[in-house]
C-alpha cells in the first residue's frame, strides 16, 4: 500500500473511531505511525466539525426525540451514532436511520421506552418529505367497479408508512409538533400504556402523521407490500370485522393517502 493510501486510511480510521474505544486507540497509533504530527491539530478540527454536523443533522430530523431526552443527551447520541454508524453517502440527509435501533437497547434510556418508536415515526416523516412527487389519478378509481378486487391494488401517497407501537407514538409526535393533542393528553396516554399505529404520508409537499385504527393500519400495511385490494381488505376485516372500505376510502382520497388504483402485474409469481 502506498504511503498516501496508508495516511488516508489512518486519518479515516481516527475520524470514525468511537473516542475511548479500543478501535480509537488502535486508530491513534496507526495515525501516529503513518501521518505527520502537524496533522493532529487538523484532525481535531475535522472531528469537531463532524460532531457538529452530526448534532445539527440529527436535531433537524428528530426534534421530538430531542425534546424527550433534552438537547445535551441528543447531542451525545448524535456523536456516538456518528462513530458507530458513520455516513456512507455524501448527503447527510440520508444519515440517521440507525437511531431507532441504536437507542432501543440503551439502558440509560429505559425511562423513555417509547423513544425508539418515536424515532421510527420521525424518520418516516423525514423520508416522506424527500419522496418523489406523485399526482392523483381519479379516473383510475373506475377499477373499483369494473375489475376483480383481487386483480388490482390501491396506489398510496409518496412516503406512506405505518409504524406499529405498544406506545401512543402518533400522539407523542403530533403533541410535540402541533400541540394536537395537548402534551398533557399525550402524557396521559403514555401513563395508560395505550398502543397506537402511526400513519405517515405526504399530502402535496407536506409530510403528515396521524394515529391510525388497527383496521386501517392492517389495510395500508398490506397495500404497501403490493398486495391486492381484496387481500388487503381481508387483513383489515380480520383486524376489525366492522371495517367499511366504502366509508373509509373517500376520506383517504381527500386526505391524499390514496392517489388511485392500478392493476397488478398479471405475470406468474408477481401477484399478492
Backbone torsions as a table, in degrees:
resi	resn	phi	psi	omega
1	UNK	NA	137.5	-178.3
2	UNK	-69.7	160.2	179.2
3	UNK	-60.2	-42.1	179.9
4	UNK	-62.8	-43.4	179.3
5	UNK	-63.0	-39.2	177.8
6	UNK	-63.8	-41.6	178.8
7	UNK	-63.6	-44.2	-179.9
8	UNK	-63.3	-41.7	-179.5
9	UNK	-67.3	-39.9	178.6
10	UNK	-64.9	-41.8	179.5
11	UNK	-64.3	-45.2	-179.2
12	UNK	-64.5	-41.6	178.6
13	UNK	-61.5	-38.5	179.6
14	UNK	-70.6	-36.6	-179.6
15	UNK	-67.6	-36.3	-172.1
16	UNK	-98.0	-9.8	-179.6
17	UNK	-71.9	139.1	178.3
18	UNK	-68.9	122.4	-178.6
19	UNK	-55.1	133.6	178.7
20	UNK	89.7	-9.4	-178.6
21	UNK	-85.4	165.2	176.1
22	UNK	-62.0	-34.8	177.9
23	UNK	-61.9	-38.8	179.8
24	UNK	-67.0	-39.3	178.9
25	UNK	-63.0	-46.8	179.0
26	UNK	-63.2	-40.0	-179.1
27	UNK	-65.2	-37.9	179.9
28	UNK	-65.6	-42.5	178.2
29	UNK	-63.4	-39.9	178.0
30	UNK	-64.2	-38.5	179.2
31	UNK	-64.7	-43.8	-179.7
32	UNK	-63.8	-32.2	-178.1
33	UNK	-73.1	-40.9	-169.5
34	UNK	-108.0	-11.8	-176.7
35	UNK	-121.4	140.1	-178.6
36	UNK	-64.4	147.4	-176.9
37	UNK	-54.7	-39.3	-179.8
38	UNK	-58.9	-16.3	179.7
39	UNK	-72.4	-18.5	-174.1
40	UNK	-59.0	-42.6	179.8
41	UNK	-64.1	-41.0	177.3
42	UNK	-65.2	-36.2	178.4
43	UNK	-61.8	-44.6	178.8
44	UNK	-59.7	-40.2	179.5
45	UNK	-66.1	-42.7	178.4
46	UNK	-62.6	-42.1	-177.9
47	UNK	-67.1	-41.8	177.8
48	UNK	-63.0	-39.5	178.2
49	UNK	-65.8	-39.5	176.9
50	UNK	-61.8	-42.4	178.1
51	UNK	-63.1	-40.7	179.9
52	UNK	-64.3	-43.1	177.5
53	UNK	-61.9	-41.4	-179.8
54	UNK	-62.5	-45.1	-178.4
55	UNK	-63.6	-45.6	-178.4
56	UNK	-68.3	-37.9	179.9
57	UNK	-66.5	-43.3	-178.2
58	UNK	-67.8	-40.4	-179.8
59	UNK	-64.2	-35.9	-180.0
60	UNK	-66.4	-34.1	-177.4
61	UNK	-88.3	-32.9	-171.5
62	UNK	-122.1	59.7	-179.9
63	UNK	-65.3	-32.0	179.8
64	UNK	-73.4	-41.1	174.5
65	UNK	-56.9	-44.3	179.7
66	UNK	-62.5	-39.9	179.5
67	UNK	-66.0	-33.3	-177.4
68	UNK	-76.0	-34.2	-175.8
69	UNK	-106.1	-15.2	-177.2
70	UNK	96.7	151.8	-175.6
71	UNK	-61.8	-39.7	-176.7
72	UNK	-65.8	-45.0	179.2
73	UNK	-66.2	-36.5	178.7
74	UNK	-65.2	-39.0	178.4
75	UNK	-64.8	-40.3	177.6
76	UNK	-63.1	-44.5	177.7
77	UNK	-60.0	-40.8	-178.9
78	UNK	-61.8	-44.7	-179.2
79	UNK	-65.1	-42.9	-179.5
80	UNK	-67.2	-40.4	179.1
81	UNK	-63.7	-37.3	179.5
82	UNK	-57.8	-38.7	-178.1
83	UNK	-85.1	-38.2	-177.4
84	UNK	-79.9	-31.8	179.4
85	UNK	-134.1	70.5	-174.9
86	UNK	-66.1	158.7	178.7
87	UNK	-60.0	142.8	176.5
88	UNK	-115.0	-0.9	177.6
89	UNK	-132.1	156.9	-177.5
90	UNK	-69.3	-24.4	-178.6
91	UNK	-87.9	111.3	-178.4
92	UNK	-67.9	-12.7	174.8
93	UNK	-66.3	-16.9	178.9
94	UNK	-92.0	0.2	-176.3
95	UNK	-102.9	144.6	174.0
96	UNK	121.3	-6.4	-177.7
97	UNK	-61.1	-28.6	-175.3
98	UNK	-73.6	-3.1	-174.9
99	UNK	-59.5	-44.1	-176.9
100	UNK	-58.5	-48.1	179.1
101	UNK	-68.2	-28.2	-179.2
102	UNK	-71.5	-40.0	-175.7
103	UNK	-86.8	-22.1	-173.8
104	UNK	-54.8	-47.0	-177.1
105	UNK	-89.3	4.7	-174.5
106	UNK	-74.0	113.7	-177.8
107	UNK	-65.3	-23.7	179.6
108	UNK	-71.7	-12.3	179.8
109	UNK	-110.6	20.7	-177.2
110	UNK	-64.4	-22.8	-179.6
111	UNK	-80.8	-3.8	173.5
112	UNK	-127.6	68.6	-173.3
113	UNK	-66.0	-13.4	-179.9
114	UNK	-92.8	2.1	-172.8
115	UNK	-62.1	-41.9	-178.2
116	UNK	-63.4	-40.2	179.8
117	UNK	-70.1	-36.3	174.4
118	UNK	-61.3	-41.4	178.1
119	UNK	-62.6	-37.6	178.5
120	UNK	-64.2	-40.8	178.6
121	UNK	-64.8	-44.3	-178.7
122	UNK	-66.6	-36.1	177.3
123	UNK	-66.7	-38.1	177.2
124	UNK	-62.5	-39.6	176.2
125	UNK	-62.6	-41.9	179.7
126	UNK	-63.6	-42.9	179.3
127	UNK	-67.0	-38.6	179.7
128	UNK	-62.7	-37.7	-178.8
129	UNK	-61.5	-31.8	-177.7
130	UNK	-102.8	8.3	-179.0
131	UNK	-70.5	153.1	179.2
132	UNK	-60.5	149.7	178.3
133	UNK	-68.8	151.5	176.1
134	UNK	-154.5	133.7	-179.0
135	UNK	-97.0	159.9	177.6
136	UNK	-74.3	154.0	179.4
137	UNK	-132.5	77.6	-175.9
138	UNK	-56.9	-36.0	-177.5
139	UNK	-62.0	-27.2	-176.6
140	UNK	-68.6	-17.1	-179.9
141	UNK	-68.2	-7.1	174.8
142	UNK	-60.3	-23.8	177.8
143	UNK	-59.2	-27.4	-178.0
144	UNK	-61.4	-29.6	-178.7
145	UNK	-109.3	-10.9	-173.7
146	UNK	-110.4	-13.6	-172.7
147	UNK	-129.9	159.0	175.3
148	UNK	-65.5	127.8	-178.4
149	UNK	-63.5	-10.8	175.8
150	UNK	-87.4	-2.9	-176.2
151	UNK	-106.2	-2.9	180.0
152	UNK	-144.6	169.5	-179.9
153	UNK	-133.8	176.2	176.5
154	UNK	-101.8	139.2	179.4
155	UNK	-93.0	125.2	-175.0
156	UNK	-99.3	164.3	-179.0
157	UNK	-64.6	154.5	177.4
158	UNK	-56.1	139.2	175.3
159	UNK	75.5	9.7	-179.6
160	UNK	-62.6	135.2	178.8
161	UNK	-150.2	152.0	175.6
162	UNK	-123.8	124.0	-179.8
163	UNK	-115.3	113.0	179.1
164	UNK	-88.2	137.7	-177.5
165	UNK	-146.8	150.7	173.5
166	UNK	-80.7	1.1	-178.0
167	UNK	-124.9	161.1	-179.8
168	UNK	-78.0	67.1	-172.1
169	UNK	-68.4	-36.9	178.7
170	UNK	-63.6	-42.6	179.0
171	UNK	-63.3	-40.7	-179.8
172	UNK	-63.3	-44.4	-177.8
173	UNK	-68.1	-48.1	-177.7
174	UNK	-69.7	-29.2	176.8
175	UNK	-64.4	-42.1	-179.5
176	UNK	-75.9	-35.7	-176.4
177	UNK	-83.9	-37.3	-171.6
178	UNK	-127.6	0.5	-174.8
179	UNK	56.5	37.4	-179.9
180	UNK	-143.1	98.5	7.8
181	UNK	-78.3	172.1	174.4
182	UNK	-59.1	153.9	-178.1
183	UNK	-56.4	-35.4	-179.6
184	UNK	-63.1	-37.4	179.0
185	UNK	-68.8	-44.3	178.1
186	UNK	-61.5	-39.8	179.0
187	UNK	-64.0	-39.7	178.3
188	UNK	-63.7	-37.2	178.3
189	UNK	-68.2	-34.6	174.7
190	UNK	-64.7	-44.7	179.3
191	UNK	-60.5	-36.3	179.4
192	UNK	-80.7	-4.7	179.9
193	UNK	55.2	48.6	179.8
194	UNK	-78.7	131.7	176.7
195	UNK	-83.2	145.9	177.9
196	UNK	-143.4	151.9	168.0
197	UNK	-108.4	128.0	179.6
198	UNK	-98.3	126.9	175.4
199	UNK	-100.1	124.7	177.2
200	UNK	-116.6	133.5	175.7
201	UNK	-156.0	175.4	178.3
202	UNK	-119.2	125.6	177.2
203	UNK	-104.7	111.6	-170.5
204	UNK	59.2	-115.8	179.8
205	UNK	-106.9	8.9	-173.8
206	UNK	-107.7	118.0	174.7
207	UNK	-73.2	136.9	-176.2
208	UNK	-129.3	158.6	175.2
209	UNK	-140.7	142.4	178.8
210	UNK	-153.7	156.1	174.4
211	UNK	-69.3	143.6	-177.7
212	UNK	-120.5	143.8	175.6
213	UNK	-71.4	158.3	178.0
214	UNK	-55.9	-39.7	-179.1
215	UNK	-67.6	-45.4	178.7
216	UNK	-61.8	-41.8	180.0
217	UNK	-62.3	-41.9	179.7
218	UNK	-65.6	-42.6	178.8
219	UNK	-60.7	-50.4	-176.0
220	UNK	-68.2	-36.9	178.5
221	UNK	-61.5	-39.8	178.4
222	UNK	-68.7	-42.0	178.4
223	UNK	-62.7	-37.1	179.1
224	UNK	-65.9	-22.6	176.8
225	UNK	-84.2	-0.3	179.2
226	UNK	82.6	18.1	-178.7
227	UNK	-81.0	163.6	-178.1
228	UNK	-69.5	164.1	176.9
229	UNK	-61.6	-40.4	-179.2
230	UNK	-62.4	-48.4	179.9
231	UNK	-63.5	-40.1	179.7
232	UNK	-66.4	-40.0	179.3
233	UNK	-66.1	-37.1	176.5
234	UNK	-60.3	-39.8	177.3
235	UNK	-64.2	-40.5	-179.4
236	UNK	-64.7	-43.7	-179.5
237	UNK	-68.2	-32.2	176.2
238	UNK	-64.5	-36.4	177.8
239	UNK	-74.1	-33.4	180.0
240	UNK	-153.1	107.8	-175.8
241	UNK	-61.4	-19.3	-178.7
242	UNK	-90.8	5.9	-177.9
243	UNK	-63.7	134.1	-177.8
244	UNK	-121.8	106.4	-178.7
245	UNK	-61.1	-39.1	-178.9
246	UNK	-63.6	-31.9	178.3
247	UNK	-81.1	-31.6	-176.0
248	UNK	-80.1	-39.7	-169.1
249	UNK	-61.3	-44.0	-179.1
250	UNK	-58.2	-41.0	178.1
251	UNK	-66.1	-39.0	179.2
252	UNK	-65.0	-35.7	177.3
253	UNK	-70.8	-44.1	180.0
254	UNK	-61.4	-39.5	-179.4
255	UNK	-76.8	-9.8	179.1
256	UNK	85.3	12.9	177.6
257	UNK	-74.7	-43.3	178.9
258	UNK	-106.3	126.2	-177.0
259	UNK	-101.7	-20.3	-178.0
260	UNK	171.6	-171.1	176.2
261	UNK	-122.9	152.1	-179.5
262	UNK	-150.2	141.3	179.8
263	UNK	-63.6	147.5	173.0
264	UNK	-80.9	152.4	177.2
265	UNK	-63.4	120.9	-175.6
266	UNK	-78.6	-2.8	-176.8
267	UNK	-65.8	147.5	-179.2
268	UNK	-57.2	135.4	178.4
269	UNK	83.1	-1.9	-177.2
270	UNK	-101.7	-4.3	-177.9
271	UNK	-81.4	-171.2	-177.3
272	UNK	-69.8	NA	NA
